[in-house]
Amino acid sequence: MTAMRTTPPFRADHVGSLLRPPQVLAARDDFASGRIDAARLRAIEDQAISEVVAMQEDVGLQSATDGEFRRASWHMDFIYQLGGVTKAPGNLAVKFRNAAGNIEFTPAAMQVDGKIRLEHTIFEDDFRYLRSVVTSATPKLTIPSPNMVHYRGGPAAIDQAVYPDMDGFWDDLAAAYAEEVRRLADLGCTYLQLDDTSLAYLNDPAQRAEIAGRGEDADHLHLRYIKQVNAAIAGRPDGMAVTTHMCRGNFRSSWAAEGGYDFVAEALFSQLAVDGFFLEYDDDRSGGFEPLRFVPAGKMVVLGLVTTKRGELESKDTLKRRIDEAAKYVPLEQLCLSPQCGFSSTVEGNVLTRDEQAAKLRLIVETAAEVWG
């Protein structure tokens, strides 16, 4: 056995988003229709967040998030708050798949029509409240990686009059993120997660074909993205743990991409300067564990073996067997366990109940205790 960890990522951890309770969903509708004001909406969210933090601590998790209860989606609520980014007319159309067929995620389109900058500390008040209600867990903040600002809209979303040279865009984006990270550290954030679908999507030949179709170097874009994340977190203090989470899409129990980590693995694991990697591994779409052979000593891998896309509970024996398989490529002491993704990457949530959600989190805690002591 190896020791339980006292610093993030933890042996039993989770990605961040949690199913919104009915009162939060109702309050969002009431606010949108003008039946309640912003103060009332926030009060309802505060109470729900306090309760969901208590749930996370009760099941034995060492980290707790606010469930992303104040967001409509895991990434766009952050991206729209960056200076220089505005909502554009119309909607994006992101295609997702599930066993029953295809659906679309249609957030408002975005455009970069000004210099990228940080105008205020994004999610500052949200993190302050989270800190105020945790009792035993480490408060964890999740934000989209800088890559999502580019991947979601592509070059067509960037005004060439503002950025005739893309190097200027990348430099400003890195500077804005670096300032956000610095400010979050000043607020006392010691556990920050950068959520990133792009580095997982780029393993999918179909996704690379789409990127090439819009005129970009799809075979090397992951190298630029790794460089961007490293620039964003280069100035973080020693006391802040930074992880990244990668998945192939998570919207109403559906996915957008598939393919193992092989295409990006060597550069990703050897060059990305994070403390840990949350990796989706709940089914065959994520490939095998062989790419983990590139993980260097000292870096943690959080195996996302428990699916959030359905309520059926995994068996401990199956989880332990898969952990043993992964340990053939990276030492057991560098491994942790988590769900494969969030339970509610968007406000709609995945197709399972909150009781099933809690059962899966409890299963992760119990399995981790049996594996690592």
C-alpha positions in Angstrom: 0.0 0.0 0.0 1.0 3.6 -0.5 0.0 6.5 1.7 -3.1 8.7 1.2 -2.2 12.1 -0.1 -2.4 15.3 1.8 -1.9 17.6 -1.2 -3.9 17.8 -4.4 -4.7 15.9 -6.5 -6.0 13.4 -3.9 -6.3 9.6 -4.1 -10.1 10.0 -4.3 -11.0 13.2 -6.2 -13.6 14.5 -8.6 -13.7 16.7 -11.7 -15.9 19.5 -10.4 -19.4 20.0 -11.7 -22.3 18.4 -9.9 -26.0 18.0 -10.7 -28.0 21.2 -10.0 -30.7 20.7 -7.5 -34.3 21.5 -8.5 -34.4 24.7 -6.5 -31.4 26.1 -8.4 -32.8 25.2 -11.8 -36.2 26.8 -10.8 -34.4 29.9 -9.5 -32.4 30.3 -12.8 -35.7 30.2 -14.7 -37.3 32.7 -12.3 -34.4 35.1 -12.7 -34.4 34.8 -16.5 -38.1 35.7 -16.5 -37.8 38.5 -14.0 -39.7 36.9 -11.2 -36.7 37.1 -8.8 -33.7 39.5 -8.7 -30.0 38.7 -8.7 -29.8 38.9 -4.9 -32.5 36.2 -4.5 -30.9 34.0 -7.1 -27.6 34.2 -5.3 -29.1 33.4 -2.0 -30.7 30.3 -3.3 -27.4 29.3 -5.0 -25.5 30.0 -1.7 -27.7 27.6 0.2 -27.5 24.9 -2.4 -23.7 25.2 -2.5 -23.4 25.0 1.2 -25.4 21.7 1.1 -23.4 20.2 -1.8 -20.1 21.0 -0.1 -21.4 19.2 3.0 -22.3 16.2 0.8 -18.8 16.1 -0.7 -17.3 16.2 2.8 -19.8 13.6 4.1 -18.8 11.0 1.5 -15.1 11.5 2.4 -13.7 13.6 -0.4 -10.7 15.7 0.5 -11.6 18.4 -2.1 -14.8 20.2 -2.6 -16.1 22.5 -5.4 -19.2 24.6 -5.6 -20.5 22.2 -8.2 -20.3 25.0 -10.7 -23.9 25.8 -9.6 -23.6 29.4 -10.7 -22.7 28.6 -14.3 -24.6 27.6 -17.4 -21.6 25.8 -18.8 -18.2 24.7 -17.5 -16.3 27.1 -19.8 -18.3 29.7 -21.5 -19.3 31.6 -18.3 -15.6 32.2 -17.8 -14.6 32.9 -21.4 -17.3 35.6 -21.8 -15.9 37.5 -18.8 -12.5 37.9 -20.4 -11.9 41.4 -21.7 -11.8 41.4 -25.5 -14.3 38.5 -25.8 -17.9 39.2 -26.6 -21.0 37.2 -27.5 -21.6 37.2 -31.2 -24.9 36.9 -33.0 -26.2 33.4 -33.4 -25.1 30.2 -31.6 -22.3 27.8 -31.9 -23.3 24.3 -32.9 -21.3 21.5 -31.2 -22.3 18.0 -32.2 -22.5 15.3 -29.5 -23.3 11.6 -29.7 -24.9 9.0 -27.4 -26.2 5.5 -27.8 -29.6 6.9 -29.0 -28.3 9.3 -31.6 -27.0 12.9 -32.0 -27.7 16.1 -30.1 -26.3 19.6 -30.2 -24.9 22.0 -27.6 -25.7 25.5 -28.8 -24.1 28.2 -26.6 -24.0 31.8 -27.8 -21.2 32.3 -30.4 -18.1 34.2 -29.3 -15.8 36.7 -31.0 -12.5 38.3 -30.0 -13.1 41.9 -31.0 -10.6 43.6 -28.6 -7.3 42.9 -26.9 -7.5 40.0 -24.6 -7.2 41.2 -21.0 -8.3 40.5 -17.5 -10.7 43.2 -16.3 -11.6 41.6 -13.0 -10.8 38.4 -11.1 -13.2 36.0 -12.7 -15.1 33.8 -10.2 -13.6 35.8 -7.2 -16.9 36.1 -5.2 -17.7 32.4 -6.1 -14.4 31.2 -4.7 -14.7 33.4 -1.6 -18.0 31.8 -0.8 -16.7 28.3 -1.4 -13.9 28.9 1.0 -16.3 30.2 3.6 -18.4 27.0 3.7 -15.8 24.2 3.5 -14.9 22.7 6.9 -12.6 19.7 6.2 -12.0 19.7 2.4 -9.6 21.7 0.3 -11.7 24.2 -1.8 -11.0 23.5 -5.5 -11.7 26.0 -8.3 -12.2 24.8 -11.9 -11.8 27.1 -14.9 -11.4 26.4 -18.6 -7.8 26.3 -19.9 -6.7 29.1 -22.1 -6.8 26.8 -25.1 -10.6 26.8 -25.0 -10.7 30.5 -26.0 -9.0 29.5 -29.2 -10.4 26.0 -29.9 -14.1 26.9 -29.4 -14.1 29.7 -32.1 -10.9 29.2 -34.1 -9.3 31.8 -36.2 -12.6 32.9 -37.7 -13.7 34.2 -34.2 -10.6 36.5 -33.9 -10.8 39.9 -35.5 -7.8 40.3 -37.7 -7.9 44.1 -37.3 -7.2 43.5 -33.6 -4.7 40.6 -34.0 -3.2 40.7 -37.5 -0.4 38.5 -36.0 -1.6 35.5 -34.0 1.5 35.7 -31.7 0.0 38.8 -30.2 -3.2 36.9 -29.4 -1.3 34.1 -27.7 0.8 36.5 -25.7 -2.2 38.5 -24.5 -4.1 35.3 -23.7 -1.2 34.0 -21.6 -0.8 37.3 -19.8 -4.5 37.5 -18.9 -4.5 33.9 -17.6 -1.3 34.4 -15.7 -2.8 37.4 -13.9 -6.0 35.4 -13.1 -3.8 32.7 -11.6 -1.9 35.2 -9.5 -5.0 36.8 -8.2 -6.6 33.5 -7.4 -3.5 32.6 -5.4 -3.8 35.9 -3.5 -7.4 34.8 -2.6 -6.0 31.7 -1.0 -6.7 29.2 -3.9 -4.4 26.2 -3.4 -6.1 23.9 -5.8 -6.8 25.0 -9.4 -8.0 22.8 -12.2 -7.7 23.8 -15.9 -10.5 22.0 -17.8 -9.5 21.3 -21.4 -11.3 19.2 -24.0 -9.0 20.4 -26.9 -6.0 18.2 -25.9 -8.3 15.1 -25.8 -10.2 16.1 -29.0 -7.0 16.3 -31.0 -6.5 12.6 -30.5 -9.5 12.1 -32.8 -8.7 12.0 -36.5 -12.1 13.5 -37.3 -11.4 16.5 -35.0 -8.0 17.0 -36.5 -9.6 17.0 -40.0 -12.0 19.8 -38.8 -9.1 21.8 -37.5 -7.2 21.3 -40.8 -10.3 22.3 -42.6 -10.3 25.8 -41.0 -6.7 26.3 -42.1 -4.7 25.4 -39.0 -1.8 23.0 -38.4 -3.8 20.2 -36.8 -0.8 17.9 -36.4 1.1 20.4 -34.2 -1.7 22.5 -32.5 -1.3 20.5 -29.3 2.2 21.8 -29.0 1.0 25.4 -29.0 -1.7 24.5 -26.5 0.8 22.9 -24.1 2.9 26.1 -24.4 -0.1 28.3 -23.6 -1.0 26.4 -20.4 2.6 26.5 -19.3 2.8 30.2 -19.8 -0.5 30.7 -17.9 0.7 28.9 -14.8 4.5 29.7 -14.8 4.1 32.2 -12.1 2.0 30.2 -9.7 3.2 30.0 -6.1 4.7 26.8 -4.7 1.6 26.4 -2.5 -0.8 26.1 -5.4 -1.4 22.8 -7.0 -2.6 22.9 -10.7 -4.1 20.0 -12.5 -5.7 19.7 -15.9 -8.8 17.6 -16.8 -9.2 16.3 -20.3 -12.3 14.6 -21.8 -14.0 14.0 -25.1 -17.1 16.1 -24.4 -19.7 15.8 -21.8 -23.2 17.1 -22.4 -26.4 15.4 -21.3 -24.6 12.1 -21.1 -23.2 12.5 -24.6 -19.8 12.9 -26.1 -18.2 14.7 -29.0 -14.9 12.8 -29.8 -13.1 9.5 -29.3 -9.6 8.1 -29.5 -6.8 7.2 -27.1 -4.3 9.7 -25.8 -1.6 8.3 -28.2 -1.4 11.3 -30.6 -0.6 13.9 -27.8 0.8 11.6 -25.1 4.5 12.1 -25.4 4.5 15.9 -25.5 1.5 16.2 -23.2 2.9 14.1 -20.3 6.5 15.2 -20.6 6.0 18.9 -21.3 2.8 20.1 -19.7 3.9 21.7 -16.4 0.9 20.7 -14.2 1.0 18.7 -11.1 -1.6 16.1 -12.2 -3.7 14.9 -15.1 -7.4 14.0 -14.8 -7.9 11.5 -17.6 -11.1 10.2 -19.0 -11.0 6.4 -18.9 -14.5 5.1 -18.5 -14.9 3.2 -21.7 -13.2 2.1 -24.9 -13.4 5.6 -26.5 -10.5 6.7 -24.3 -8.1 3.9 -25.5 -5.7 1.9 -23.4 -3.3 2.8 -20.6 -0.1 2.5 -22.8 0.3 6.2 -23.3 0.8 6.6 -19.5 4.4 5.3 -20.1 5.3 8.9 -20.9 4.3 10.2 -17.5 7.4 11.4 -15.7 8.3 10.7 -12.0 6.5 13.1 -9.7 3.4 13.8 -11.9 0.1 12.4 -10.7 -2.5 10.7 -12.9 -6.1 10.7 -11.8 -7.8 7.8 -13.5 -11.4 8.7 -14.5 -12.7 5.1 -14.3 -16.1 5.9 -12.9 -18.5 7.2 -15.5 -20.8 10.2 -14.9 -22.8 9.5 -18.0 -25.1 6.8 -16.4 -26.3 5.9 -13.0 -25.2 2.2 -12.9 -22.6 1.8 -10.2 -19.3 0.2 -11.1 -17.9 -2.7 -9.1 -14.9 -2.2 -6.8 -13.3 -5.3 -8.3 -13.4 -3.9 -11.8 -12.0 -0.5 -10.6 -9.2 -2.3 -8.8 -8.4 -4.4 -11.8 -8.2 -1.4 -14.1 -6.0 0.5 -11.6 -3.7 -2.5 -11.6 -3.6 -2.4 -15.4 -2.7 1.3 -15.4 0.0 0.6 -12.8 1.9 -1.4 -15.4 2.8 1.9 -17.1 3.0 4.4 -14.3 3.8 3.5 -10.6 0.8 3.0 -8.3 2.0 5.8 -6.0 1.4 8.2 -8.9 -2.2 7.1 -9.5 -5.5 8.4 -8.1 -9.1 7.7 -8.8 -12.0 10.0 -9.9 -15.1 10.1 -12.1 -14.4 10.4 -15.8 -15.9 13.9 -16.1 -18.2 16.2 -14.3 -21.7 15.2 -13.6 -23.2 18.4 -15.0 -20.8 20.1 -17.4 -23.7 22.2 -18.4 -26.7 23.3 -16.4 -28.8 20.5 -17.9 -26.7 17.7 -16.3 -26.2 14.1 -17.2 -28.9 11.4 -17.1 -28.6 10.1 -13.5 -29.9 11.1 -10.1 -28.3 13.0 -7.3 -28.4 9.9 -5.1 -26.6 8.0 -7.9 -24.1 10.8 -8.1 -23.4 10.6 -4.3 -23.1 6.8 -4.5 -20.4 7.1 -7.2 -18.4 9.6 -5.2 -18.7 7.4 -2.2 -17.5 4.4 -4.2 -14.5 6.3 -5.4 -13.6 7.2 -1.8 -14.0 3.7 -0.5 -12.1 2.1 -3.4 -9.2 4.5 -3.1 -9.0 3.7 0.7 -8.8 0.0 -0.1 -6.2 0.5 -2.8 -3.9 3.1 -1.3 -4.5 2.6 2.4 
